[in-house]
């Protein structure tokens, strides 16, 4: 079956939207240096024009193969290291429908491979593992403009760094520390207090607006909070399978 590289001429003219064929993606990811990076769990990738996630999905598949090869002696170990692989993949996409599809495509790949390993180990799918996968993917894939480093509403693009704590070769249950950065801070190599969350008062709009979770967009309208003064918050270190809880505390608490 022939691949579709454009959705319509208008989108090409207006946004320069053209999708990369899978065979080209494979050749690009097989380039020396890139191939090794795709097979390294901690190596991060940022796709500035993610589209529907073709590159990110292909990299995720390669990383999950490494997890299966090296971290699959039991299901718990696979769950932890497969989520760690997810934390390394980031994307920015201008168009809302593409961003949503990218999120769904990445989750589908994760779900299918996780389900295969569950069957292999005669285990059960864990809702908290799937919820944590959703949290990681939707936090790492953002709708916005890479060139302006802003969301469509003109707010800063925000990404999370997921740092393993005291991780060793024998680690089975990975503990993670989440820290938020704006894309501007990433460019400027800003060093931040571990666990610090972005103060949403930096937004240009008068109302506090959290970047929308792509999974929420597909389910129901998100109700914006009233005009509250946001407090300085930080994320609490948690096991990687529990990151869906997004547990936080006051920074000066």
Residue, then its C-alpha position, 0 to 999 in steps of 0.5 A: x500500500x502506498x504511503x500518504x505523504x500529504x493530507x491536502x494541498x492547502x496544508x502543504x501551502x499553508x504549513x509546509x506539511x509533508x510526511x516522511x515515508x517509513x523507508x526514509x525514516x528507517x534509513x535516517x535512523x540507521x545512520x551511524x551514531x543515530x542508530x546507537x542513540x536510538x538503542x540507548x535508553x537515556x539518550x533523548x530526542x526532540x522532534x521539532x516538527x513531530x507531525x503524527x509521530x512517525x520518527x518518534x514512534x520508530x525510535x520508541x519501537x527501537x528503544x522498546x526492543x532494547x528493553x525487551x532484550x536487556x530488561x525483561x527478566x520479569x514483568x515489573x522490570x519491563x514496566x519500569x524500563x519501558x516507561x524510562x524509554x518513554x521519558x526520553x522522547x519529546x516532540x512539538x507539533x504546530x497542528x492540533x490534529x497532528x499533535x493528538x494523533x502523535x500522542x495516540x500513535x505513541x501510546x498505541x505502540x507502547x500499549x501493544x508491546x506492553x500487552x505482548x510482554x504481559x502475555x509472555x509473563x502470564x501477567x496482567x495489564x496494570x492501569x497505573x502503568x498505562x496511566x503513567x505512560x499517558x502522563x509521560x507521553x502527553x507531557x512530552x508531546x506539545x502543541x506549539x511553535x518550535x520557532x517561537x518556543x510558544x504554545x498556540x495561545x502564546x504561552x511558553x512551551x513547557x517540558x518535563x525532565x525525568x531524572x532517575x534517582x540513585x539508579x544502578x544496574x541492578x535497579x528494578x523499581x525506578x524512582x524518578x524526579x520530575x522537573x519542569x523547564x520552559x523551552x527557553x530555559x532548555x535553550x539557555x541551559x538554565x540549572x534549576x532546583x530539582x523537582x521544581x515546577x513551572x509557575x503558571x503565572x509566567x503565562x502571557x494571558x491573565x488567566x492561569x492556563x495549564x498546557x492541555x493534556x492531549x488525552x483530555x482533549x480527546x475526552x471532554x472539555x477542560x475547565x480552566x481554573x479561576x483567577x488564582x495566584x499560583x504557588x511555587x510548587x515542586x514534584x515529589x520523587x515517585x516510582x516511575x509507575x506512579x508518575x501519573x499521580x503528579x504528586x506535588x508539594x509547596x516549594x517552601x513547604 
